[in-house]
């Protein structure tokens, strides 16, 4: 059961105890998860804002947060939830700056729809995404005031990684990326410039674009957004970095060069990411017990796992608990995304971990073995086992949830 639970924790969000109980083997679990992606779930509907005040009210994202947590916990398609979260963190965008729930909803819809498609398709979509244009100042990047913010982040965080570009590449790419705006219906000047572009959609303004020769990554041309994205997608550093990051996420350790070469096989950034995932899970490292429980759970994984184990839905307290951990979806702390590993350990996180227990209505009497099974704890140390056995029955879930073993995935 431990290996089956491992599959669901890595290819989904949380241990999914009911699905684990129904799978005969880890290979069967992998097959069922990969097959489930044939029928992805659409994002919950959201009406366009009626006025400027509603458009700029960040509280409107609360319903989307609750809906997504519900999907993470109970969706029949765990892999889409895992990959939607993976890309949400990779292309980090925060409501704190965007301040437009409807644009965050549009971005989430895009990421969800493209989560398993070619990386090239997703990168093109995100480069022109309204929320990203606001978050990394793309909509302010124009011929009179070139802004390097998005150019720098798309190279450092979204594609190549440090060491594969120069400051000149950033400067030239920023010039090439000028000219993009968003048709916001509450801005009269933009409405006039947008012409026939549908509301809420991005559009290109020739007047705001820097024309002429630009040299980026050694290629000289009259570059624009599309040609910059093409250069980044085709660069071998992007392929290697995306594959390595996803391998590390799913396996729980960075790959050796041999492992990543085998996992990538013939995969390129213009092939479906699902092909890369299949290549990763076929590697011996994926089901190697040495790689079980090798990384810290994120607060989202901790909460979702608790709800899967003992909850029936996502109450309002779920968002409150994640907010107290500075881990609320749609509000990462910076463009690098949410913190990981040692950054998750600290007195603040420890104190507020008890807030998670408010999302469930625990049974009064929870047998020790049931707590372990529901929380996906199949390798428990003698000290944790003895502590739970000696505790009052109504304290066992809290102790199991806060055990060192549950902190790992």
N, C-alpha and C positions, 0 to 999 in steps of 0.2 A: 504493500500500500504506500510505502514511503516514496517509491519511485514514481508511482502514478500521481501522488500529490505533488511531487516535484514538477512534473510535466505541467500540471494546471497552474502552479504558482509562477512558472516561468513563461508559459505561453498564454496565460491569462492574468488576471489581477486577483490574488487571493487563492486559497486552497480549494475552493469549490467542493466542500465535503460530500455533497449529494452526488455530484458527477463523478468524483473519485470512487465512491462506493459502487457505481454502476460499471466501471471500466475493469476489464479482466487483466489488463497488462498495460505497461507504459506505452508500448507500441500501438495498442488499440486506442489509448487516450490521444496519442499524437494524431493518428489517422482521423479520429472523430473531430478533433479541434480543427485540423486543416480542412476537412470536408465542410465544417460549419460556415466557412467563409463564403460559400456559394450564395448565401442569402443574407447579406448584410442588413443591419437595421438602420432605418433612416433616423436622422436627428429629429427631436421633438419640434413641432412647429413654433414659430414666434412671429407675431405680427409686426410689421414695420412701425416705428414710433410715430405717434400722431402729431407731435410737436417737438420743438427744440429741447424743451425741458425734459421730456421723456427720453429723447435721444441721448442726452447727456447724464442720465440718472444711472449710476453704476449699480445700484441695488437691483436693477432689472436682470442681472446675470444670475441671481440666486436660484431661480427656477431651473436654469440650465445646469447649474452645478448639481442640484439635487437629482435631476433626471440622469445625468451622466454617472453619478455614483451608483444609482440604481442599476444602470446598464452594466457597470463594472461588476457589481455584485451578482446579478442574476441573469445576464444575457446568455442565450444559448450559443453565442458566438464569442468566446473568450478572446480569441486572437485579435479580432478587430478592436476590442477594447484595449488590449495591451498595446497594439501598434498605434492606435489613436492617441493613447497617453504618451507613448514613446515620441511621436512626432510633435505632439503638443509641447513637450519639454524641449525637444530639439529646436523647434521654431518658436521659442518662447515669446509670448506677447501678453502684456498685462493690462487688465481693465483699469488699473490704477492710473495709467497714462492715457490709454485709448478712450476711456470713459464713455463707451458706446456699446451697451450690451448687444444691440442688433448686429453690429459689425463683428463682435466676438462670436456670435451665433453663426454668422456667415462663414467665418474662418473655421469654426469647428465642423461645420457641415462639409466644407472643402476637404479638411484633413481626414475626416471619417470616410468620405467617398473615395479618397485617393490613398488611403493608408497602406494598401497592399499592391498598388499599381506601380509602374516604373517611378523611381525616384525623380527622374527628369520631369515627369508630368507634375509631380507635387511641387518641385522647386519652382517651376514656371508659374504655377498657380499662386504660390506664396509670395513670389517676387512682386506680383501685381495685386495681392490681397489688400483690401481696404484697411483692415486692422493693422497689418504689418506696415503699410505705408504711413500710418499715423504713428505707430509705436517707434519705428526707427527713422522717422523724419523724412521718409521718401516723398511725402506730399509737399514738403518744404524745399526739396532739392530742385533748384532751377538755375537757369543760365546766369542770373544776377547774384545768386547766393548758393554756390555749390556746397552741399552737405555730404560729408563722407561717412556718416553713421552707418547707413545700410550697407554700403560697399565694404566697409571694414568687417561688419558682423557676418555678412553672407560668405566672406572668404574664411574668416577665422572660425566661426561657429557652425555655419550651415553646410560648408563644402570642404575646402582644401585643408584647413587646419594650419596652425602657425608653422612657419618655416618653408612654406611653399609659395609665398608671394612677397612682394616688397611694398614699401610705402608708395612708390610710384604707381604700382598696380592699383592700389586703393584710390589714389588721386585720379587716375585716368578712368577707372571704373565709375567713380562718383560722377564724373562729367557725362559718361555714357548713360547713366541711370536717370538723368534729369528729365523733367517734363511730365511726370505722372501725377494725376490728381484723382479725386473721388467725387462722384456726383452726389453731393449732400444736398437734399432738397431744401434745407433751411438756410442755405447760404446763397444769397441772390447772385453774387458775382460768379460763383462756381456753376450755378444753374445756367447762366448765360453761356459760359464757356463750354459746358458739357454737350450742348446741342441735342442730338438724338440719343445720346448714351442713356440707358435706363438708370433710374434712381438707384443709388447705393453701389453702382458699378464703377470700376476704375476707368479712366480714359487718358489718352495721351494728348498733350498740348505742344504743337510744334514751336510755338513762341517761347516756351519755357525750356526747350531742349538745347543743349550744347552740341552744335554740329561740327563736323570736321574730323581730321585724323586723330586717333587715340591709340596708344600702344599698351596692350594689356596682356600679361603673361607671354610676352614676346610676339604677339600678333598685332599688326598695325592695320587699322581699318576705320571707317566712320561708324564706330560701335554704338549700339543702342542696348536697351535692356535685354532684348531677346538674344543678341549675339554675345553679351556678357554671360548670360545664363548658360548658353551653349558651350562657351569656353570652359566654364566651371564644371559643367556636367561631364564633359569629355576628358577632363584632366584626370590622369591616373590616380592622383592623390585623393580625389573625391571618392572614387570607387573604393579605394583601400580604407579610407577613413570611415565611410558609412558602414561598410561590411564589418570592420573591426569594432565599431561602436555597438552595432546590433549583436554581434557575436558575444561581446562582453555582457550585454544586457541579458541575453537569453541563456548563456552558459554559466555566467557568474564569475568568469575570470577572463583576462585578456588572452587572445589567441597567440600561439606561436606562429611564425611565418608559414610553416608547413600546414598548420591547422587552417589558417585563413585562406591560403591558396586552395586547399581542398574544398573549403566551404563555398568560396566564390565560384569555383569551377569556371564555367563560361559566362557567369553572370556579369552584366554591365549595368550601368545606371539607367539605361533605356529598357531594361528588362523588368518584369514585375518583381517587387520586393518579396512577394510570396515565394518566388523561385530561390531567392537568397535564404529565406527562412528554412525552406526545405533542405537546402544544402547544409545549413548549420545544424539542424536537428538530426541529420544523418551522421554527424561526426560522433565518434566514440565519447568525446568529452561531454556531450550533452547529457548522457545518462550515466556518466561516471560518478559513483557516490562521492568521490573526492571533491566534486564540484557542487554537491548538495549543501545548502545552508552556508554559502560562502560570502554573502553580502547582506548588508543591513536592509531590512524592510523600510520603505518610505512610509511616512504617516498615512498616505492614501492606501497603501497595501495593508497596513495594520488595521485601519478602520474597515476597509472592504472585507478583509478576512473575518473580522469580528461579526460583521453583519451577516455574512454567509453562514457563519457558525451558529449564531443564536438570535438573529434578527429576522424581521419579516418585511422590512422596507427601510427607507432612508428618512429619518425624522429631521426636523430643523436643527437638532443638536449636532448633526454630522458636520454641517458647514461651520458651526461654531467651534467644534473641536479642531477642525483642520485650520481654521483661521488662527486659533491660539498656538498652533504649531508653525505658523507662517508657511502653510503648505496648501493653501486653498487653490483649487483648479481655476484657471484663467487669471491668476494673479501671482506669477512667479516673481521672485525678488529682483531679477535683472535679466538681460538678454541671454545669459548663460544658462538660464533655466533654474530648476529647483536644486537645492543642496543634496548631496549624497554622502554616504559612508560616514567618516568621522564627524562631518559637519552636522549630522543628525543627533549626535550625542552631546548632552549638556544638561545642566540643572533645569533650565526652562522646559526643555522637551520632556524631561522625566516628570516634573511636577504636572504638566498639562496632559501627560499620557492618560491620566485617570479620567480626563474629560471624555475620552472615547467610550467609556463604559455607559455613558448616558444615552447612547444610541440604541441600546437593547433593553429588553425587559427580561432579565435572566431568570431561569427556573430557580426555585428555592433550594432544590436538592440536585446537584449536578455531580454524578459519579466521576471520579478522577479519570478513568479511562475514556469516558464520554467527552470530557473537556479536551483531552489530548487529541482524540479522533476528530472532533469538530474543528479544532484549531489547526489541524494538520501537523500535529507534533508527534512524529513517529520515532524520534531519536531524542529521548529526554534523559538528562543526567539524574543520578541518584538523589542529589540534593533537592532538585525541583520536584521529583516524584515524592520524596519524603515530606516536603513542605506542603504540598497539596493534600497528601493523605492525612496529615495532622491538622489541617485547617477545617474551619466550619464549612459545611456544604455550600452555604450561600456566598462564601468568599473564594471558591475555587476558580471560577471563571476569571475574576479579577487577577488572581495570582498567576493563572496560566497565561493570561494575556500579557502580563508584565514580566513574564519569565525571560531569562536570557535566550532560551531556545526559540521563543516566538519572535524575538527581535530579528531573527535571521531568516533568509529565504534562499 
